[in-house]
Amino acid sequence: MEKLLFRFPATKKLNSVSHVGVVGSGDLEILMEPLDGTYTEVIVRTGTTGFKETWSYVLERFFSQHDVSAMIKINDFGATPGVVTLRLSQALEVANDAQYVEK
């Protein structure tokens, strides 16, 4: 099991918490919650070791387009970069489509 930590600059506020995906064969789970600050923090827990550079590239690309301030926990079970991007997009959509902003 490998634990990776990433931090990206952010300027936009997240509306609410979200939870998408499941930890299972070839998939991953993402938990996203608002964070007061000017950055996003991402913690990746993965059973597939040795892919820090790939994770960094995928996350940098996503957060260069979506600079939302959030605490994100990713629990991975061998997901491909495409699945990672899809799940991040889903989590962001769920959080931003919330009916209200949690305080």
Secondary structure by P-SEA (a helix, b strand, c coil): cbbbbbbbbbcccccccccccccccccbbbbbbbbcccbbbbbbbbcccccaaaaaaaaaaaaaacccccbbbbbbccccaaaaaaaaaaaaaaaaacccccc
